Amino acid sequence: MHINIADVEGMEITQGVVERTLLRPEQTETSDLTVKHHVLTGGEIMFVEDGVEYQHYIISGCALMKGRLLHGDSGVFVPGSSRFGEPHKHGFAHTGEGKLRILTVIYKTPRPNFRWAKTRVKNLSQVEGRLGGMFAQQIFTEEEHALMGALRMHSIDVQTHAPGVVLPVHRNPEEFAYILRGTGEVMSGDNRVRVRPGSLVYTEEAVPHAVKNTSEDLPLQYVAFEFTRQDESWTEMGYNEKT
């Protein structure tokens, strides 16, 4: 499934906040995943939905969250409930100059998060990367998500491809990639699409996919989110049970 933000009509949900829904539950493998894009020129946006967990990626701008300033290229994990089971209300207020752009991932969970699950924040500047034709940086790793008490969030990566670089065909858990910079081509199953900034490509679990930077002189950069039954993955999803 492929869509570009330019093809989605924005809706002003409160003064200074425009929302676009890029991926709806019925378009996904599990029917539990939603992806939204918010642009703030002022005001604030609040999240209070029950029975979900959140992952935000601040694309650009500066946000104020519970007295803390968050800058572009920051990942934010928020469990759906507090340690005592109440919905975990949180939000971002526009601050500083320019527009604030936030990619918001919402995943329904089968039960409340673990009691120790708390909000976590990490900026890309804090993450080392792996060099090569593709520079990959994991903002939150699979292990970190498990320790944070995530139930469905698996990892969040920012990957940068040098001109002409191809990420070969491979398989992952359920995932999507959102293009930040550059142009390229993404193969997902039987589909092959051209992507540009604002493109989202969703891929179901275990479906073969690949990424190519089609530019001769500019990098291709995207943020990738993976999802799995994180609370079961450390026991191999029950496959190691005695028979």
KACORCOR-V507108 format. One record per pair of residues at least 24 apart in sequence whose ideal C-beta (glycine too) atoms are under 8 Angstrom apart, sorted by the first residue. I is the first residue (numbers start at 1). J is the second residue. If there is no record, write none. Layout:
i=<I	I>
j=<J	J>
This chain:
i=<1	1	1	1	2	2	2	2	2	2	2	2	2	3	3	4	4	4	4	4	5	5	5	5	6	8	10	13	14	14	14	15	15	16	16	16	16	16	17	17	17	19	22	22	23	23	23	25	27	28	28	28	29	29	29	30	30	32	32	32	33	33	33	33	33	33	34	34	34	35	35	35	35	35	35	35	36	36	36	37	37	37	37	38	38	38	38	39	39	39	40	40	40	40	40	40	40	41	41	41	42	43	43	44	44	44	44	45	45	45	46	46	46	47	47	47	47	47	47	48	48	49	49	49	50	50	50	51	51	51	52	52	52	52	52	53	53	53	53	53	53	53	53	53	53	53	53	54	54	54	54	54	54	54	54	55	55	55	55	55	55	56	56	56	56	56	57	57	57	57	57	57	57	58	58	58	58	59	59	59	59	60	60	60	60	61	61	61	61	61	61	62	62	62	63	63	63	63	63	63	64	64	64	64	65	65	65	65	65	66	68	69	70	70	71	73	73	73	73	74	74	74	74	75	75	75	75	75	75	75	76	76	76	77	77	77	77	77	77	77	77	78	79	79	79	79	79	79	79	79	80	80	80	81	81	83	83	83	83	84	85	88	90	103	103	105	105	107	107	107	107	108	109	109	110	111	113	113	113	114	116	117	117	117	118	118	120	120	124	133	133	133	134	134	134	134	134	134	135	135	135	136	142	142	142	145	146	146	146	150	151	151	151	152	152	152	152	153	153	153	154	154	154	154	154	155	155	155	156	156	156	156	157	157	157	158	158	158	158	159	159	159	159	159	160	160	160	161	161	161	161	161	161	162	162	163	163	163	163	163	163	164	164	164	165	165	165	166	166	166	166	167	167	167	168	169	169	169	170	170	170	171	171	171	171	172	172	172	172	172	173	173	173	173	174	174	174	174	174	174	175	175	175	175	175	175	176	176	176	176	176	176	177	177	177	177	177	177	177	178	178	178	178	179	179	179	180	180	180	181	181	181	181	182	182	182	182	182	182	183	183	183	183	183	184	184	184	184	184	184	185	185	185	186	186	186	187	187	195>
j=<27	188	201	202	186	188	191	193	195	199	200	201	202	199	200	195	196	198	199	200	37	198	199	200	198	37	39	45	43	44	45	42	43	40	41	42	43	94	43	44	45	45	178	200	176	200	202	108	202	174	202	204	174	204	205	174	227	107	108	152	105	106	107	108	174	227	105	106	107	103	104	105	106	176	178	200	103	104	106	101	102	103	104	100	101	102	104	99	100	101	92	93	94	99	100	101	102	94	99	100	94	93	94	91	92	93	94	91	92	102	89	90	91	78	89	90	91	104	106	87	89	80	87	106	80	81	87	80	108	109	80	106	107	108	109	77	78	79	80	106	107	109	113	150	151	152	153	78	79	80	90	104	105	106	107	104	105	107	153	156	225	92	102	103	104	105	102	103	105	139	156	178	223	92	100	101	102	101	102	103	180	98	99	100	101	94	96	98	99	100	101	95	96	100	92	93	94	95	100	102	92	93	94	95	90	91	92	93	121	90	121	95	121	123	123	123	124	125	158	121	122	123	124	121	122	123	124	139	140	156	119	120	121	119	120	121	140	145	148	150	153	119	113	114	117	118	119	148	149	150	109	112	113	112	113	115	116	117	118	115	112	119	119	178	223	153	225	151	152	153	227	152	151	152	151	151	149	150	151	149	149	148	149	150	148	149	144	148	158	161	162	165	159	160	161	162	165	167	159	160	162	160	226	230	233	230	230	233	234	230	229	230	231	227	228	229	230	225	227	230	226	227	228	230	233	224	225	226	223	224	225	226	223	224	226	221	222	223	224	211	221	222	223	224	219	220	221	211	212	213	219	220	221	213	219	213	215	216	217	218	219	213	215	216	212	213	220	210	211	212	213	210	211	212	210	208	209	210	208	209	210	206	207	208	209	203	205	206	209	226	205	226	227	228	203	204	205	226	227	228	202	203	224	225	226	227	200	201	202	203	224	225	201	203	211	222	223	224	225	222	223	224	225	220	221	222	221	222	223	218	219	220	221	213	215	218	219	220	221	213	214	215	218	220	211	212	213	214	215	220	211	212	214	210	211	212	211	212	222>
